[in-house]
Amino acid sequence: MDMNEFQTRLATTINEQGAGSAALFEDFCTAELKGGSLVFREVFGSGGVYRPGDEFALNDVWEDRKAELVAWFDDPDFCVGLQATGDSMRG
């Protein structure tokens, strides 16, 4: 799967989950749809409590994280209403 295929499939999958849903890639990042575009954001933490990180472009991490990102489709994980609260995010 190339990066464009990944993004298309991910956008469709997130969209099917409904408004406010984001894909959660373990403790690495989230991806959500904003205005029809995918937005990736670093996250730090585990167990449902996360600290928000910066937004980043997928092409900045694609080569290093491709296998991990593509494997997400085997066991997808989502969060709804992930909101920054102080220094943490809760899903």
Stockholm file with secondary structure:
# STOCKHOLM 1.0

chainA/1-91         MDMNEFQTRLATTINEQGAGSAALFEDFCTAELKGGSLVFREVFGSGGVYRPGDEFALNDVWEDRKAELVAWFDDPDFCVGLQATGDSMRG
#=GR chainA/1-91 SS CCHHHHHHHHHHHHHHHCTTEEEEETTTEEEEEETTEEEEEEEEEETTEEEEEEEECGGGTHHHHHHHHHHGGGSCCEEESCEEETTEEEC
#=GC SS_cons        CCHHHHHHHHHHHHHHHCTTEEEEETTTEEEEEETTEEEEEEEEEETTEEEEEEEECGGGTHHHHHHHHHHGGGSCCEEESCEEETTEEEC
//
